[in-house]
Amino acid sequence: MENNLKTMIQEIVEANDCTLYDVIWTQDGSMKILQVSILDKDGKMDLDTCAKVSNEISDKLDALDNIQYEYYLEVCSPGAERELRNDEEINAAIDSYIYVKFKDPKAGMDEVQGYLRKVNEADIVVEYVDKTRKKEITIEKDNIGLIRLSVKV
């Protein structure tokens, strides 16, 4: 049922020229929540698109009527600081401002924020500012504990 649900949701999302980021079940107290995270093709999202996709998914779920418990449907953006979960998402983030947490310290640092400049099979290159100087650090993919988009303030 979970794969059928995800496939059905993905078809609706793609029909609206969006990308499915994630489908997860969460819970708030006793209320189960079906959370669907979507992105526009340019990696952004707007409220009108979320509402349209939500209505279409809701209509389809109501017609199928195969979820045996009460739940709440939430269609949303995965957020401005979403995790980059695979090579495809990392490659799409080239020239974006990112945050990287290292598994093992590198160059005396546990983490770095900066612009993702290069990606290859084994590592990534991040341009960051140390005091007032721009620097680059090469980080092996095996040493990445967490990589996500970041908002520069």
TORPA-4810 file (N, C-alpha, C, O; in nm, 3 decimals):
<nodes>
NODE_1_0.081_-0.119_0.000_0.000_0.000_0.000_0.086_0.126_0.000_0.053_0.223_-0.069_M
NODE_2_0.195_0.126_0.077_0.281_0.245_0.085_0.341_0.279_-0.052_0.345_0.396_-0.090_E
NODE_3_0.388_0.177_-0.128_0.444_0.204_-0.261_0.337_0.255_-0.356_0.363_0.346_-0.435_N
NODE_4_0.217_0.196_-0.349_0.107_0.243_-0.434_0.070_0.386_-0.401_0.043_0.466_-0.490_N
NODE_5_0.070_0.419_-0.273_0.040_0.554_-0.227_0.143_0.653_-0.281_0.107_0.758_-0.335_L
NODE_6_0.269_0.619_-0.267_0.376_0.707_-0.313_0.371_0.724_-0.465_0.389_0.834_-0.516_K
NODE_7_0.345_0.614_-0.537_0.336_0.621_-0.683_0.221_0.712_-0.726_0.237_0.794_-0.816_T
NODE_8_0.107_0.698_-0.662_-0.009_0.781_-0.694_0.021_0.929_-0.666_-0.013_1.016_-0.746_M
NODE_9_0.084_0.955_-0.553_0.119_1.093_-0.518_0.220_1.149_-0.618_0.207_1.263_-0.661_I
NODE_10_0.319_1.068_-0.654_0.422_1.114_-0.748_0.360_1.150_-0.883_0.399_1.249_-0.944_Q
NODE_11_0.265_1.071_-0.930_0.199_1.101_-1.057_0.128_1.236_-1.052_0.136_1.314_-1.147_E
NODE_12_0.060_1.264_-0.944_-0.010_1.393_-0.929_0.091_1.507_-0.922_0.072_1.611_-0.986_I
NODE_13_0.196_1.489_-0.844_0.298_1.593_-0.829_0.362_1.624_-0.965_0.376_1.741_-1.002_V
NODE_14_0.401_1.520_-1.038_0.466_1.541_-1.168_0.370_1.602_-1.270_0.413_1.680_-1.356_E
NODE_15_0.242_1.568_-1.263_0.143_1.627_-1.353_0.130_1.778_-1.331_0.082_1.850_-1.418_A
NODE_16_0.174_1.825_-1.215_0.173_1.968_-1.182_0.310_2.031_-1.200_0.338_2.137_-1.144_N
NODE_17_0.396_1.966_-1.278_0.532_2.015_-1.307_0.615_2.039_-1.182_0.690_2.136_-1.173_D
NODE_18_0.600_1.950_-1.085_0.677_1.958_-0.962_0.755_1.828_-0.942_0.737_1.731_-1.015_C
NODE_19_0.842_1.830_-0.843_0.922_1.714_-0.807_0.883_1.671_-0.666_0.868_1.755_-0.576_T
NODE_20_0.866_1.541_-0.648_0.836_1.488_-0.515_0.965_1.476_-0.437_1.057_1.405_-0.477_L
NODE_21_0.973_1.546_-0.324_1.091_1.540_-0.238_1.078_1.426_-0.138_1.173_1.350_-0.118_Y
NODE_22_0.961_1.414_-0.074_0.944_1.310_0.027_0.797_1.288_0.058_0.714_1.378_0.045_D
NODE_23_0.766_1.165_0.099_0.634_1.130_0.152_0.659_1.057_0.282_0.720_0.950_0.283_V
NODE_24_0.612_1.114_0.393_0.633_1.049_0.523_0.507_1.057_0.607_0.426_1.148_0.593_I
NODE_25_0.492_0.959_0.693_0.386_0.962_0.794_0.448_1.014_0.923_0.550_0.963_0.968_W
NODE_26_0.386_1.116_0.982_0.429_1.167_1.112_0.306_1.164_1.203_0.197_1.126_1.162_T
NODE_27_0.327_1.205_1.324_0.216_1.205_1.419_0.227_1.326_1.510_0.336_1.361_1.555_Q
NODE_28_0.114_1.389_1.536_0.105_1.500_1.630_-0.003_1.462_1.731_-0.122_1.471_1.702_D
NODE_29_0.041_1.419_1.848_-0.053_1.365_1.946_-0.112_1.237_1.890_-0.038_1.145_1.855_G
NODE_30_-0.242_1.230_1.883_-0.306_1.110_1.828_-0.337_1.123_1.679_-0.383_1.027_1.617_S
NODE_31_-0.311_1.240_1.620_-0.343_1.263_1.479_-0.228_1.220_1.389_-0.116_1.270_1.403_M
NODE_32_-0.254_1.129_1.298_-0.156_1.089_1.198_-0.156_1.194_1.087_-0.260_1.246_1.048_K
NODE_33_-0.036_1.223_1.036_-0.020_1.324_0.931_0.054_1.262_0.814_0.163_1.206_0.831_I
NODE_34_-0.005_1.271_0.696_0.062_1.231_0.573_0.125_1.357_0.517_0.056_1.444_0.464_L
NODE_35_0.258_1.366_0.528_0.329_1.486_0.487_0.394_1.462_0.351_0.474_1.370_0.334_Q
NODE_36_0.358_1.544_0.254_0.409_1.535_0.118_0.489_1.662_0.091_0.434_1.771_0.091_V
NODE_37_0.619_1.647_0.069_0.706_1.762_0.041_0.734_1.767_-0.108_0.776_1.668_-0.168_S
NODE_38_0.710_1.883_-0.168_0.727_1.899_-0.312_0.809_2.023_-0.344_0.818_2.117_-0.265_I
NODE_39_0.868_2.021_-0.463_0.945_2.134_-0.513_0.903_2.165_-0.656_0.869_2.074_-0.731_L
NODE_40_0.906_2.290_-0.692_0.889_2.329_-0.830_1.015_2.287_-0.905_1.116_2.256_-0.842_D
NODE_41_1.011_2.285_-1.037_1.128_2.242_-1.116_1.251_2.329_-1.089_1.364_2.283_-1.106_K
NODE_42_1.231_2.454_-1.047_1.344_2.542_-1.018_1.392_2.530_-0.873_1.479_2.606_-0.830_D
NODE_43_1.336_2.433_-0.799_1.380_2.409_-0.661_1.309_2.494_-0.558_1.346_2.493_-0.441_G
NODE_44_1.208_2.568_-0.599_1.133_2.654_-0.508_0.991_2.602_-0.496_0.957_2.500_-0.555_K
NODE_45_0.908_2.671_-0.422_0.769_2.630_-0.407_0.687_2.752_-0.366_0.736_2.841_-0.297_M
NODE_46_0.561_2.754_-0.409_0.471_2.862_-0.368_0.343_2.802_-0.310_0.311_2.685_-0.334_D
NODE_47_0.273_2.882_-0.235_0.153_2.837_-0.164_0.042_2.791_-0.258_-0.026_2.692_-0.229_L
NODE_48_0.024_2.861_-0.370_-0.082_2.823_-0.464_-0.060_2.683_-0.520_-0.154_2.605_-0.532_D
NODE_49_0.064_2.652_-0.556_0.094_2.519_-0.609_0.073_2.413_-0.503_0.017_2.307_-0.531_T
NODE_50_0.119_2.440_-0.381_0.097_2.344_-0.270_-0.052_2.318_-0.251_-0.093_2.203_-0.234_C
NODE_51_-0.133_2.423_-0.255_-0.278_2.407_-0.235_-0.340_2.327_-0.349_-0.425_2.241_-0.325_A
NODE_52_-0.298_2.354_-0.472_-0.352_2.282_-0.588_-0.318_2.133_-0.580_-0.405_2.048_-0.598_K
NODE_53_-0.191_2.103_-0.552_-0.147_1.963_-0.542_-0.218_1.896_-0.424_-0.260_1.781_-0.435_V
NODE_54_-0.231_1.966_-0.313_-0.300_1.912_-0.196_-0.444_1.873_-0.229_-0.490_1.765_-0.191_S
NODE_55_-0.515_1.961_-0.299_-0.654_1.932_-0.336_-0.663_1.809_-0.427_-0.752_1.726_-0.410_N
NODE_56_-0.571_1.798_-0.522_-0.573_1.684_-0.614_-0.541_1.553_-0.541_-0.606_1.451_-0.565_E
NODE_57_-0.442_1.556_-0.452_-0.408_1.436_-0.376_-0.525_1.399_-0.284_-0.562_1.282_-0.274_I
NODE_58_-0.583_1.498_-0.219_-0.695_1.473_-0.128_-0.813_1.410_-0.201_-0.874_1.315_-0.152_S
NODE_59_-0.846_1.464_-0.319_-0.957_1.408_-0.398_-0.930_1.263_-0.435_-1.019_1.179_-0.426_D
NODE_60_-0.807_1.234_-0.475_-0.772_1.097_-0.515_-0.776_1.003_-0.395_-0.827_0.892_-0.405_K
NODE_61_-0.722_1.048_-0.282_-0.725_0.964_-0.161_-0.868_0.938_-0.115_-0.901_0.827_-0.073_L
NODE_62_-0.953_1.040_-0.123_-1.094_1.022_-0.085_-1.163_0.921_-0.177_-1.243_0.840_-0.131_D
NODE_63_-1.131_0.926_-0.306_-1.192_0.834_-0.402_-1.145_0.691_-0.378_-1.224_0.596_-0.389_A
NODE_64_-1.018_0.675_-0.345_-0.964_0.541_-0.320_-1.013_0.485_-0.188_-1.042_0.366_-0.176_L
NODE_65_-1.022_0.572_-0.088_-1.071_0.536_0.046_-1.005_0.409_0.101_-1.073_0.321_0.154_D
NODE_66_-0.871_0.401_0.088_-0.803_0.280_0.137_-0.715_0.305_0.259_-0.640_0.215_0.298_N
NODE_67_-0.721_0.421_0.318_-0.649_0.447_0.443_-0.752_0.429_0.555_-0.852_0.501_0.561_I
NODE_68_-0.725_0.334_0.641_-0.826_0.286_0.736_-0.836_0.367_0.865_-0.909_0.328_0.956_Q
NODE_69_-0.765_0.478_0.875_-0.768_0.558_0.996_-0.775_0.705_0.959_-0.749_0.744_0.845_Y
NODE_70_-0.811_0.785_1.057_-0.820_0.928_1.037_-0.680_0.986_1.025_-0.589_0.948_1.099_E
NODE_71_-0.663_1.078_0.932_-0.532_1.140_0.912_-0.552_1.281_0.857_-0.661_1.320_0.816_Y
NODE_72_-0.443_1.357_0.859_-0.441_1.492_0.807_-0.339_1.494_0.693_-0.229_1.443_0.709_Y
NODE_73_-0.375_1.552_0.579_-0.283_1.564_0.465_-0.215_1.700_0.470_-0.282_1.804_0.480_L
NODE_74_-0.084_1.700_0.462_-0.007_1.824_0.462_0.085_1.823_0.340_0.175_1.739_0.331_E
NODE_75_0.063_1.915_0.247_0.150_1.930_0.130_0.228_2.058_0.150_0.171_2.165_0.171_V
NODE_76_0.361_2.047_0.143_0.446_2.161_0.179_0.577_2.157_0.101_0.607_2.061_0.030_C
NODE_77_0.652_2.262_0.116_0.789_2.268_0.065_0.878_2.197_0.166_0.850_2.201_0.286_S
NODE_78_0.986_2.133_0.120_1.077_2.071_0.216_1.161_2.173_0.294_1.235_2.135_0.385_P
NODE_79_1.149_2.300_0.259_1.216_2.404_0.337_1.340_2.460_0.270_1.402_2.395_0.185_G
NODE_80_1.375_2.579_0.310_1.490_2.647_0.253_1.622_2.583_0.294_1.722_2.596_0.224_A
NODE_81_1.622_2.514_0.407_1.744_2.450_0.455_1.730_2.297_0.452_1.766_2.228_0.547_E
NODE_82_1.676_2.248_0.342_1.652_2.104_0.330_1.782_2.027_0.310_1.879_2.077_0.253_R
NODE_83_1.780_1.905_0.360_1.895_1.816_0.347_1.912_1.775_0.202_1.814_1.753_0.130_E
NODE_84_2.037_1.764_0.159_2.070_1.711_0.027_2.101_1.564_0.048_2.203_1.529_0.108_L
NODE_85_2.013_1.477_-0.003_2.016_1.336_0.036_2.091_1.244_-0.058_2.121_1.130_-0.023_R
NODE_86_2.123_1.291_-0.178_2.191_1.204_-0.273_2.273_1.287_-0.372_2.268_1.410_-0.370_N
NODE_87_2.348_1.218_-0.457_2.435_1.288_-0.552_2.357_1.379_-0.647_2.403_1.487_-0.681_D
NODE_88_2.240_1.336_-0.688_2.159_1.417_-0.778_2.122_1.551_-0.713_2.132_1.656_-0.776_E
NODE_89_2.081_1.547_-0.587_2.045_1.671_-0.516_2.169_1.756_-0.489_2.162_1.879_-0.495_E
NODE_90_2.281_1.692_-0.460_2.406_1.767_-0.437_2.448_1.836_-0.567_2.484_1.953_-0.565_I
NODE_91_2.445_1.763_-0.679_2.482_1.822_-0.808_2.391_1.939_-0.844_2.437_2.038_-0.901_N
NODE_92_2.264_1.929_-0.812_2.169_2.036_-0.843_2.195_2.160_-0.757_2.147_2.269_-0.789_A
NODE_93_2.271_2.145_-0.649_2.296_2.257_-0.557_2.427_2.330_-0.586_2.468_2.416_-0.507_A
NODE_94_2.494_2.298_-0.696_2.619_2.369_-0.729_2.589_2.519_-0.737_2.490_2.561_-0.796_I
NODE_95_2.677_2.597_-0.677_2.668_2.742_-0.665_2.565_2.788_-0.562_2.537_2.908_-0.552_D
NODE_96_2.509_2.695_-0.488_2.418_2.731_-0.379_2.496_2.740_-0.248_2.602_2.681_-0.233_S
NODE_97_2.440_2.816_-0.155_2.500_2.829_-0.022_2.458_2.707_0.059_2.339_2.676_0.070_Y
NODE_98_2.556_2.637_0.118_2.528_2.511_0.187_2.596_2.507_0.324_2.683_2.588_0.356_I
NODE_99_2.553_2.410_0.402_2.613_2.379_0.532_2.657_2.233_0.526_2.581_2.147_0.482_Y
NODE_100_2.781_2.207_0.571_2.833_2.071_0.576_2.886_2.043_0.715_2.970_2.117_0.766_V
NODE_101_2.839_1.937_0.777_2.889_1.887_0.906_2.977_1.767_0.875_2.934_1.674_0.806_K
NODE_102_3.101_1.769_0.926_3.195_1.661_0.899_3.179_1.548_0.999_3.143_1.570_1.114_F
NODE_103_3.206_1.426_0.953_3.211_1.312_1.046_3.337_1.323_1.130_3.334_1.303_1.252_K
NODE_104_3.449_1.356_1.065_3.578_1.376_1.133_3.627_1.516_1.100_3.615_1.560_0.985_D
NODE_105_3.682_1.589_1.199_3.729_1.725_1.173_3.827_1.732_1.055_3.904_1.639_1.031_P
NODE_106_3.821_1.843_0.984_3.910_1.865_0.869_3.959_2.008_0.876_3.881_2.101_0.895_K
NODE_107_4.089_2.025_0.861_4.152_2.157_0.866_4.111_2.233_0.992_4.091_2.354_0.989_A
NODE_108_4.098_2.160_1.104_4.063_2.221_1.231_3.917_2.261_1.244_3.880_2.334_1.337_G
NODE_109_3.833_2.214_1.151_3.692_2.252_1.154_3.604_2.127_1.166_3.641_2.019_1.118_M
NODE_110_3.487_2.143_1.230_3.387_2.036_1.238_3.277_2.055_1.135_3.203_1.963_1.102_D
NODE_111_3.268_2.178_1.083_3.162_2.213_0.990_3.206_2.333_0.907_3.302_2.402_0.941_E
NODE_112_3.135_2.356_0.797_3.164_2.471_0.712_3.035_2.516_0.644_2.949_2.434_0.610_V
NODE_113_3.024_2.647_0.624_2.916_2.704_0.544_2.980_2.782_0.432_3.076_2.857_0.454_Q
NODE_114_2.929_2.765_0.314_2.984_2.836_0.200_2.914_2.793_0.072_2.810_2.727_0.076_G
NODE_115_2.972_2.831_-0.040_2.914_2.800_-0.170_2.971_2.669_-0.223_3.093_2.650_-0.227_Y
NODE_116_2.883_2.581_-0.264_2.924_2.455_-0.326_2.973_2.489_-0.466_2.896_2.534_-0.550_L
NODE_117_3.101_2.466_-0.491_3.160_2.505_-0.619_3.183_2.388_-0.714_3.165_2.402_-0.835_R
NODE_118_3.221_2.272_-0.661_3.250_2.157_-0.747_3.202_2.030_-0.680_3.201_2.018_-0.557_K
NODE_119_3.161_1.936_-0.763_3.121_1.804_-0.715_3.180_1.702_-0.811_3.168_1.715_-0.933_V
NODE_120_3.243_1.601_-0.755_3.284_1.489_-0.839_3.251_1.359_-0.768_3.182_1.359_-0.666_N
NODE_121_3.299_1.250_-0.819_3.264_1.118_-0.768_3.298_1.101_-0.620_3.219_1.044_-0.545_E
NODE_122_3.414_1.151_-0.577_3.463_1.122_-0.442_3.452_1.238_-0.343_3.450_1.215_-0.222_A
NODE_123_3.444_1.363_-0.393_3.444_1.475_-0.300_3.370_1.596_-0.356_3.324_1.597_-0.470_D
NODE_124_3.360_1.698_-0.270_3.299_1.825_-0.308_3.396_1.937_-0.270_3.482_1.919_-0.184_I
NODE_125_3.381_2.052_-0.334_3.461_2.169_-0.302_3.367_2.281_-0.258_3.271_2.315_-0.328_V
NODE_126_3.395_2.336_-0.140_3.314_2.444_-0.084_3.401_2.568_-0.071_3.511_2.563_-0.016_V
NODE_127_3.351_2.680_-0.122_3.418_2.810_-0.106_3.356_2.878_0.014_3.234_2.896_0.021_E
NODE_128_3.440_2.917_0.110_3.391_2.980_0.232_3.478_3.100_0.265_3.584_3.118_0.206_Y
NODE_129_3.433_3.180_0.360_3.508_3.298_0.402_3.563_3.274_0.541_3.488_3.241_0.634_V
NODE_130_3.695_3.291_0.556_3.762_3.282_0.685_3.811_3.422_0.718_3.905_3.473_0.656_D
NODE_131_3.747_3.484_0.816_3.767_3.625_0.848_3.727_3.705_0.724_3.607_3.720_0.700_K
NODE_132_3.819_3.756_0.647_3.782_3.831_0.527_3.833_3.766_0.399_3.815_3.821_0.290_T
NODE_133_3.896_3.650_0.412_3.956_3.584_0.294_3.870_3.469_0.244_3.820_3.388_0.322_R
NODE_134_3.852_3.464_0.112_3.784_3.350_0.052_3.881_3.233_0.047_3.997_3.248_0.008_K
NODE_135_3.831_3.116_0.086_3.911_2.994_0.082_3.827_2.882_0.025_3.704_2.892_0.017_K
NODE_136_3.894_2.777_-0.016_3.824_2.657_-0.062_3.868_2.538_0.020_3.985_2.528_0.059_E
NODE_137_3.775_2.448_0.046_3.806_2.325_0.115_3.747_2.210_0.034_3.633_2.216_-0.012_I
NODE_138_3.826_2.106_0.018_3.780_1.984_-0.049_3.739_1.885_0.060_3.816_1.855_0.150_T
NODE_139_3.617_1.836_0.050_3.562_1.746_0.151_3.527_1.614_0.084_3.452_1.609_-0.013_I
NODE_140_3.583_1.507_0.137_3.551_1.374_0.084_3.406_1.343_0.118_3.360_1.371_0.229_E
NODE_141_3.335_1.285_0.023_3.193_1.252_0.048_3.178_1.156_0.165_3.078_1.161_0.237_K
NODE_142_3.276_1.069_0.185_3.271_0.975_0.297_3.280_1.046_0.432_3.244_0.988_0.535_D
NODE_143_3.329_1.171_0.433_3.345_1.246_0.557_3.228_1.342_0.582_3.234_1.424_0.674_N
NODE_144_3.123_1.334_0.501_3.008_1.422_0.518_2.907_1.355_0.611_2.849_1.251_0.578_I
NODE_145_2.888_1.416_0.727_2.787_1.368_0.821_2.649_1.422_0.784_2.549_1.352_0.798_G
NODE_146_2.646_1.547_0.738_2.522_1.612_0.697_2.556_1.719_0.595_2.653_1.793_0.612_L
NODE_147_2.477_1.727_0.491_2.490_1.836_0.394_2.349_1.886_0.364_2.259_1.807_0.334_I
NODE_148_2.332_2.018_0.372_2.201_2.076_0.347_2.217_2.215_0.288_2.324_2.276_0.299_R
NODE_149_2.112_2.263_0.226_2.111_2.402_0.183_2.111_2.489_0.308_2.066_2.447_0.414_L
NODE_150_2.161_2.610_0.294_2.166_2.701_0.408_2.123_2.839_0.361_2.140_2.875_0.244_S
NODE_151_2.069_2.915_0.451_2.030_3.052_0.420_2.142_3.143_0.468_2.180_3.140_0.584_V
NODE_152_2.194_3.223_0.375_2.301_3.315_0.411_2.240_3.442_0.468_2.154_3.505_0.407_K
NODE_153_2.287_3.477_0.590_2.234_3.598_0.655_2.339_3.705_0.662_2.312_3.814_0.714_V
</nodes>
